[in-house]
Amino acid sequence: MKILDWYILKRYLGTFIMMLVLFIPIGITVNLAEKIDKILENEVPFIEVVYYYVDFTVYFANLLFPIFLFLSVIWFTSKLAMNTEIVAFLSSGVSFYRFLRPYLVGATIVCVGALILAMYLAPQASKGFNEFKYQYLKRGEQTRETNDVYRQVKDNEYIYASHFQPKSKSARNFTLEHFEGNELEFKISASHLRYNEEDSTYELTRVDKRIIGKEEDSIMYMRTLDTILPFEFDELTPESYIAETLNYTELNEFIEKERRRGSGNINRYLVVAYKRWSIPISAYILTIIAVAVASFKRRGGMGVNLAVGITLAFIFVFFDKVFGTMAEQSTFSPLVAVWFPNVVFGILAVILLYRAKR
């Protein structure tokens, strides 16, 4: 039986790698054809383009590996079925579950590789990919939240600004509120704030400081005020894609920090965090579905299996995108949104596996 295991496992991994090798250059070619005008227009250095497509390769492979895996398993399993090899295996007394074992071993290898990719390699590639895109291809587009920014910067201090300007490191209509327990102790308001990088201080213009008293408030007016504030300017309005660029440990720390600050983008960050687990785990579910769909001869041959596989793959991607977007832009639970496709397709895998076994 070890010969059978090695035979299927080599076909499993070999076909998956071949699928990546075939489709990634196609993805690069399509992307380059779409972006070549802007690359030439902006006179992007050749070495920057090379680095971009290295990052694009990792980003693309991480994003679409479930589809590649699903189609590769359907492809080589259909070939086994068409050559009646599966019938021979099962006729020799091998149960269908035993026949499935090398597939699950292959899925484990792919899952571990995908976890390492998603947790540590893809974030670095995503950083280069997005920085290139917004520097050369989408110049002028906002990547940060800049209007009506409200944050908790310490356990007892909150800030607000009507408009942040990340490039100039300044803000308009700035407010800092300091609480003791549930009571407001003082409030600082300024028409303009500017960060001084040389000494890490902030310059406030047209400042009002209101100290809340038990019987009456005292108000101080200052034309300018140079002071130290308890936050880093760049951390207040992180790029919209920041979660994609952080490794697993950094992402968890970042989410906790943003949660304390009252960020409105927590759901977006949680979706990214949960997908780093859910997408690799989908390797098992998609493998079982692919084997169940493709392990028997069908009228119409391999084409029917591929058609069914492509349809199921795109339904999986559709669910993943729709529910992910729903969680990012509403109060829908990110955990439910991210794992819903795996749960639905997991149930489908059990049903198909039961029917295939019969």
C-alpha positions in Angstrom: 0.0 0.0 0.0 3.0 2.3 0.5 3.5 2.3 -3.3 -0.1 3.5 -3.8 0.4 6.2 -1.2 3.6 7.5 -2.8 2.1 7.3 -6.3 -0.9 9.5 -5.4 1.1 11.8 -3.1 3.6 12.6 -5.9 0.8 13.2 -8.4 -1.0 15.4 -5.8 2.0 17.7 -5.1 3.4 17.5 -8.6 0.2 18.6 -10.3 -0.4 21.3 -7.8 3.1 22.7 -8.3 2.7 22.4 -12.1 -0.6 24.4 -11.9 1.2 27.2 -10.0 4.1 27.2 -12.5 1.6 27.4 -15.4 -0.8 30.0 -14.1 1.5 32.4 -12.2 3.3 33.5 -15.4 -0.2 33.9 -17.1 -1.2 36.1 -14.1 2.0 38.2 -14.4 1.5 38.6 -18.2 -2.1 39.7 -17.8 -1.2 42.1 -15.0 1.7 43.6 -17.0 -0.4 44.1 -20.1 -2.9 46.0 -17.9 -0.3 48.1 -16.1 2.3 48.7 -18.8 0.9 52.1 -19.9 1.1 53.5 -16.3 4.5 51.9 -15.7 5.9 53.6 -18.8 4.1 56.9 -18.2 5.5 57.1 -14.7 9.0 56.0 -15.8 9.2 53.3 -13.2 12.8 52.0 -12.8 13.2 48.5 -14.2 14.5 47.0 -10.9 11.3 48.3 -9.1 9.2 46.5 -11.7 11.1 43.3 -11.1 10.7 43.6 -7.3 7.0 44.3 -7.9 6.4 41.1 -9.8 8.4 39.0 -7.4 6.0 40.3 -4.7 3.1 39.9 -7.1 4.0 36.2 -7.5 3.9 35.5 -3.8 0.7 37.6 -3.3 -1.0 35.9 -6.3 -0.1 32.4 -5.1 -1.3 33.1 -1.6 -4.6 34.6 -2.8 -5.6 31.9 -5.3 -3.9 28.8 -4.0 -7.3 27.1 -3.0 -8.4 27.3 -6.7 -5.1 26.0 -8.0 -5.2 23.2 -5.5 -8.8 22.3 -6.2 -8.4 22.2 -10.0 -5.1 20.3 -9.8 -6.7 17.5 -7.6 -9.7 17.3 -10.0 -7.4 17.1 -13.0 -5.1 14.3 -11.9 -7.9 12.4 -10.1 -10.0 12.5 -13.3 -7.0 11.1 -15.2 -6.8 8.3 -12.7 -10.5 7.6 -13.1 -10.4 7.7 -16.9 -7.5 5.2 -16.9 -9.5 3.0 -14.6 -6.7 3.1 -12.0 -9.1 4.0 -9.2 -11.3 1.1 -10.1 -8.2 -1.2 -9.9 -7.3 0.3 -6.5 -10.7 -0.2 -5.0 -11.2 -3.6 -6.5 -8.0 -4.8 -4.8 -9.8 -4.5 -1.4 -8.8 -0.9 -0.6 -11.6 1.1 1.0 -12.4 4.5 -0.3 -11.3 6.1 3.0 -8.0 4.3 2.8 -7.7 5.5 -0.8 -8.2 9.0 0.5 -5.3 8.9 2.9 -2.5 10.1 0.6 -4.7 13.0 -0.5 -5.1 14.1 3.1 -1.3 13.7 3.7 -0.8 16.0 0.6 -3.4 18.4 1.9 -1.5 18.6 5.2 1.8 19.4 3.5 0.0 22.1 1.4 -1.8 23.4 4.5 1.5 23.8 6.5 3.2 25.5 3.5 0.2 27.8 3.1 0.2 28.7 6.8 3.9 29.7 6.6 3.2 31.6 3.5 0.1 33.4 4.9 1.6 34.1 8.3 5.1 35.4 7.4 6.0 35.5 3.7 2.8 36.9 2.1 2.7 39.9 4.4 6.1 41.1 3.3 5.2 40.6 -0.3 1.9 42.4 0.2 3.8 45.4 1.6 6.0 45.7 -1.5 3.0 45.0 -3.8 0.8 47.7 -2.2 3.5 50.3 -1.9 4.4 50.0 -5.6 0.7 50.1 -6.5 0.0 53.3 -4.7 3.3 55.0 -5.5 3.3 54.4 -9.2 -0.1 53.0 -10.4 -2.6 54.8 -8.2 -1.0 58.1 -7.4 -3.1 60.5 -5.5 -5.5 57.9 -4.1 -6.1 58.0 -0.3 -4.8 54.9 1.6 -5.6 56.3 5.0 -8.6 57.4 7.0 -8.2 61.2 7.1 -11.6 62.7 8.0 -13.3 62.7 11.4 -10.7 60.6 13.1 -11.5 59.6 16.7 -9.0 57.5 18.7 -8.3 56.4 22.3 -4.6 57.0 22.7 -4.4 56.0 26.4 -6.7 54.4 28.9 -8.0 57.8 30.0 -7.3 60.0 26.9 -9.1 60.4 23.6 -8.4 62.6 20.6 -10.4 63.8 17.7 -9.5 65.7 14.5 -11.8 66.8 11.7 -9.0 66.2 9.1 -5.6 64.5 9.2 -2.9 65.2 6.6 -0.4 62.3 6.7 2.1 63.8 4.2 2.5 67.0 6.1 1.9 65.3 9.5 -0.7 67.9 10.5 -4.3 68.0 11.5 -7.2 70.5 11.8 -9.7 71.0 14.6 -7.8 68.9 17.0 -9.2 67.9 20.4 -7.7 65.9 23.4 -9.9 64.9 26.3 -8.4 63.6 29.6 -10.7 61.6 32.0 -10.3 60.5 35.6 -12.7 57.6 35.9 -15.8 58.7 34.2 -15.3 62.4 34.8 -13.7 64.7 32.2 -10.8 66.5 33.9 -9.5 68.7 31.1 -9.9 69.3 27.4 -7.4 70.8 25.0 -8.7 72.2 21.7 -6.5 73.6 18.8 -7.4 74.8 15.4 -4.2 73.2 13.9 -1.7 70.5 15.0 1.7 69.8 13.4 4.2 67.1 14.3 7.8 68.1 14.5 10.0 65.1 13.6 13.2 66.6 14.8 12.3 66.4 18.5 9.1 64.3 18.4 7.0 67.2 19.7 3.7 68.6 18.5 3.0 72.3 17.8 -0.6 73.4 18.5 -2.0 76.7 17.2 -4.9 78.7 18.7 -5.1 76.6 21.8 -7.9 76.5 24.4 -7.4 74.4 27.5 -10.5 73.9 29.6 -10.0 72.5 33.1 -13.2 71.1 34.6 -13.8 72.3 38.1 -16.4 71.2 40.6 -18.2 74.5 40.6 -16.8 76.3 37.6 -14.3 75.7 34.7 -11.1 77.6 34.1 -10.1 78.3 30.5 -6.5 79.1 29.3 -5.9 80.6 25.8 -2.6 80.2 24.1 -1.6 81.3 20.6 0.9 78.4 20.2 1.9 75.4 22.4 4.8 73.0 21.9 4.1 69.8 23.8 4.6 66.0 23.9 1.4 64.0 23.2 0.9 60.3 23.9 0.7 58.9 20.4 2.8 58.4 17.2 1.3 60.4 14.4 1.6 57.7 11.7 -0.1 55.1 14.0 -3.3 57.2 14.2 -4.3 56.7 10.6 -2.7 53.5 9.3 -2.9 52.6 5.6 -6.0 50.7 4.6 -3.9 47.7 3.6 -1.7 47.7 6.8 -3.2 44.5 8.2 -2.1 42.6 5.0 1.6 43.7 5.6 2.0 42.5 9.2 3.1 39.0 10.1 0.9 36.9 12.5 2.4 38.2 15.8 2.5 41.8 14.6 -1.1 41.6 13.3 -2.4 40.4 16.7 -0.6 43.2 18.5 -1.8 45.7 16.0 -5.5 44.6 16.3 -5.3 44.8 20.1 -3.8 48.3 19.9 -6.5 49.5 17.4 -9.2 47.9 19.5 -8.1 50.0 22.5 -8.1 53.1 20.3 -11.6 52.6 19.1 -10.7 52.1 15.5 -13.7 51.7 13.1 -11.7 49.3 10.9 -11.4 46.5 13.4 -13.6 44.2 11.4 -11.4 44.7 8.3 -8.3 43.7 10.3 -10.1 40.7 11.9 -11.1 39.4 8.5 -7.5 39.4 7.4 -6.4 37.7 10.6 -9.1 34.9 10.4 -8.4 34.3 6.7 -4.8 33.4 7.5 -6.2 30.3 9.2 -9.3 29.6 7.2 -7.8 29.6 3.7 -5.0 27.1 4.5 -7.5 24.9 6.3 -9.7 24.9 3.2 -7.1 22.7 1.5 -8.6 19.7 3.3 -12.2 20.6 2.4 -11.4 21.3 -1.3 -9.3 18.2 -1.6 -12.1 15.9 -0.3 -14.7 17.6 -2.6 -12.3 17.3 -5.6 -11.7 13.6 -5.0 -15.4 12.9 -4.5 -16.3 14.7 -7.7 -13.5 13.3 -9.9 -12.9 9.8 -8.7 -15.4 8.1 -11.0 -15.8 8.0 -14.8 -18.5 10.3 -16.1 -20.2 10.5 -19.5 -18.5 13.4 -21.1 -15.1 12.5 -19.7 -12.7 14.8 -17.8 -14.3 18.0 -19.2 -17.4 17.4 -17.1 -15.3 17.0 -13.9 -13.4 20.2 -14.7 -16.6 22.1 -15.4 -18.1 21.0 -12.1 -14.8 21.8 -10.3 -14.5 25.3 -11.8 -18.1 26.1 -10.9 -17.6 25.0 -7.3 -14.3 26.8 -7.1 -15.8 30.1 -8.2 -18.8 29.6 -5.8 -16.3 29.2 -3.0 -14.4 32.4 -4.0 -17.8 34.2 -4.4 -18.8 33.3 -0.8 -15.4 34.2 0.5 -15.5 37.7 -1.1 -19.1 38.5 -0.4 -19.1 37.6 3.2 -15.7 39.1 3.8 -16.8 42.4 2.3 -20.0 42.2 4.3 -18.0 41.9 7.6 -15.6 44.7 6.7 -18.4 47.2 6.0 -21.0 46.3 8.6 -21.4 44.8 12.0 -21.6 41.3 10.7 -19.3 39.0 12.6 -15.9 38.6 10.9 -15.4 35.1 12.4 -18.7 33.9 10.9 -18.1 35.7 7.6 -14.6 34.1 7.1 -15.5 30.6 8.2 -18.9 30.4 6.5 -17.5 29.2 3.1 -15.5 26.5 4.9 -18.5 25.4 6.9 -20.8 25.2 3.9 -18.3 23.5 1.7 -17.3 21.2 4.6 -20.9 20.0 4.8 -20.9 19.6 1.0 -17.6 17.6 1.3 -19.2 15.2 3.8 -22.3 14.7 1.5 -20.2 14.1 -1.6 -17.8 11.8 0.2 -20.7 9.7 1.5 -22.1 9.4 -2.0 -18.7 8.6 -3.6 -18.1 5.9 -1.0 -21.3 4.2 -2.0 
